């Protein structure tokens, strides 16, 4: 029961982090791809910064919903036990 509350809180906070820093994460991915191509000669296919933002938002929403659900379930178990 306490694990559910703890993991729910971690998931919720991680989802909020992803939603808040989606621009920086997308920019970082593009920068890392450029660095790999320049220094190691590895050319990874990928999307630009603007195309990645919706994926970071979706991932953040999934973590927020999962976190809220886990907190609700954990809270219910805690209250009824």
Buried (B, 14 or more C-beta within 10 A) or exposed (E): BEEBBEBBBEBBEBBBEBBEBBEEBBBEBBEEBEEEEEEEEEEEEEEEBEEBBEBBEEBBEEBBEBBBBBBEBBBEEEEEE
